[in-house]
Amino acid sequence: MAAADTETATAAADDVATTPRQPPTSLADATPTPVPDRKVPGTPGLLRPDIAIIDDAAKSCTVIDVVVTYENRKDALVAARMDKIRKYDVLKQHFEALGYRTTVDAYVVGALGSMDPLNRRAIAALNVNPVYNRLMQKLIVSDVIKWARDVYTEHVSGVRQYHV
C-alpha cells in the first residue's frame, strides 16, 4: 500500500472514531433496549431476568434467564428450563397484554458441564452469531466445570481454590 493510501485510510478511520454517533431520529431507527439483570421497568413484581431485550419499534420482548442446575436426574435440565419459563410467565403476560410479541426462555447448563440442546432456541431469540455461540459455549462449560470443581475442593479440604 502506498503512503498516500495509508494516510487516506488513517484519516478516514480518525473521522469515524471522532464523529459522535447521532441519536435515532424516530422509534423506527432505535435499537432494542437491553435490560441486564435488573427489574424490567414498568412491569409488575420484582422479577429480575438475566437478559431482557425490549424493542418498542418492533413491539417485541425477549426474556432469557440463565440457570446452572445440578444434574441429579435424567430430566434435570428440562425441569430447570420449565421452572424458569413458569417463573417469567408474568412478564410474558404483561408484554402480550401491551401487544408485544414475547419470547420467554432459559439458557440451561448442567453443573457438570452439560448443555441443554434446547439452548439453541434462546440463542436464536438473541440473534447470537453462530461462530461466537460455539466459542461462548466452550467458555461457559469451562467456567462451570472450574467453579464446580472449586466448590467440591472447598467442601473436601476447606480451602477455596479460586477467588472472584
Summary of the structure (lengths in Angstrom):
residues: 164
radius of gyration: 21.4
end to end distance: 46.6
largest distance: 66.1
contacts: 397
relative contact order: 0.10
helix: 46%
strand: 18%
